[in-house]
Amino acid sequence: MELFAAIPVALLILSAPSIVAHRRKVQRLRPDIVVNVIGTFTGLFWFVALFMAVSMRTHGSDPTLPANEHLAP
């Protein structure tokens, strides 16, 4: 019975990089998902996918502006 509870938890943990990238609305979501799927089977690339998910540029970011400055009204 514990196996049936462990499977959804394991799938949630394994798909965490894709969930993080989707919630952050990264610009290039597909490469992160591909690396995550490959990483699910190998283990090593899962950490690469997680790093990609937290470090990729989002749709709302503007590379010409510093991160801590806002547009003047």
C-alpha positions as a Markdown table, in Angstrom:
| # | Residue | x | y | z |
|---|---|---|---|---|
| 1 | Met | 0.0 | 0.0 | 0.0 |
| 2 | Glu | 2.9 | 2.4 | 0.7 |
| 3 | Leu | 4.1 | 1.9 | -2.9 |
| 4 | Phe | 0.9 | 3.5 | -4.2 |
| 5 | Ala | 1.5 | 6.5 | -2.1 |
| 6 | Ala | 5.2 | 6.7 | -3.0 |
| 7 | Ile | 4.7 | 6.7 | -6.8 |
| 8 | Pro | 2.9 | 10.1 | -7.0 |
| 9 | Val | 5.4 | 11.7 | -4.6 |
| 10 | Ala | 8.3 | 10.4 | -6.7 |
| 11 | Leu | 6.7 | 11.7 | -9.9 |
| 12 | Leu | 6.2 | 15.1 | -8.3 |
| 13 | Ile | 9.8 | 15.3 | -7.2 |
| 14 | Leu | 11.1 | 14.1 | -10.6 |
| 15 | Ser | 9.1 | 16.7 | -12.5 |
| 16 | Ala | 10.0 | 19.5 | -10.1 |
| 17 | Pro | 12.4 | 21.3 | -12.6 |
| 18 | Ser | 9.7 | 21.4 | -15.2 |
| 19 | Ile | 7.1 | 22.7 | -12.7 |
| 20 | Val | 9.5 | 25.4 | -11.5 |
| 21 | Ala | 10.3 | 26.5 | -15.1 |
| 22 | His | 6.6 | 26.6 | -16.0 |
| 23 | Arg | 5.7 | 28.6 | -12.9 |
| 24 | Arg | 8.6 | 31.0 | -13.5 |
| 25 | Lys | 7.4 | 31.4 | -17.1 |
| 26 | Val | 10.9 | 30.9 | -18.6 |
| 27 | Gln | 11.4 | 31.9 | -22.2 |
| 28 | Arg | 12.7 | 28.5 | -23.3 |
| 29 | Leu | 10.6 | 25.9 | -21.5 |
| 30 | Arg | 11.0 | 23.0 | -24.0 |
| 31 | Pro | 14.8 | 22.5 | -23.5 |
| 32 | Asp | 14.3 | 22.4 | -19.8 |
| 33 | Ile | 11.5 | 19.8 | -20.2 |
| 34 | Val | 13.7 | 17.7 | -22.5 |
| 35 | Val | 16.6 | 17.8 | -20.1 |
| 36 | Asn | 14.2 | 16.9 | -17.2 |
| 37 | Val | 12.9 | 13.9 | -19.0 |
| 38 | Ile | 16.4 | 12.7 | -19.8 |
| 39 | Gly | 17.4 | 13.5 | -16.3 |
| 40 | Thr | 14.6 | 11.4 | -14.9 |
| 41 | Phe | 16.2 | 8.3 | -16.3 |
| 42 | Thr | 19.8 | 9.2 | -15.7 |
| 43 | Gly | 19.7 | 11.1 | -12.5 |
| 44 | Leu | 22.6 | 13.5 | -13.2 |
| 45 | Phe | 20.8 | 15.7 | -15.7 |
| 46 | Trp | 17.9 | 16.2 | -13.2 |
| 47 | Phe | 20.2 | 18.6 | -11.4 |
| 48 | Val | 21.1 | 20.3 | -14.6 |
| 49 | Ala | 17.4 | 20.7 | -15.4 |
| 50 | Leu | 16.7 | 22.2 | -12.0 |
| 51 | Phe | 19.6 | 24.7 | -12.4 |
| 52 | Met | 18.2 | 25.6 | -15.8 |
| 53 | Ala | 14.7 | 26.1 | -14.4 |
| 54 | Val | 15.9 | 28.6 | -11.7 |
| 55 | Ser | 18.5 | 30.4 | -13.9 |
| 56 | Met | 16.8 | 30.9 | -17.2 |
| 57 | Arg | 15.4 | 34.2 | -18.3 |
| 58 | Thr | 11.7 | 34.7 | -17.8 |
| 59 | His | 9.2 | 36.3 | -20.2 |
| 60 | Gly | 8.8 | 39.4 | -18.1 |
| 61 | Ser | 12.5 | 40.1 | -17.8 |
| 62 | Asp | 14.2 | 42.8 | -19.9 |
| 63 | Pro | 18.0 | 42.1 | -20.4 |
| 64 | Thr | 18.7 | 45.8 | -21.0 |
| 65 | Leu | 17.5 | 46.9 | -17.5 |
| 66 | Pro | 19.3 | 46.0 | -14.2 |
| 67 | Ala | 17.3 | 43.6 | -12.0 |
| 68 | Asn | 16.8 | 46.1 | -9.2 |
| 69 | Glu | 15.8 | 49.2 | -11.1 |
| 70 | His | 12.2 | 50.0 | -12.1 |
| 71 | Leu | 10.9 | 52.1 | -15.0 |
| 72 | Ala | 10.3 | 55.7 | -14.1 |
| 73 | Pro | 6.7 | 56.7 | -14.1 |
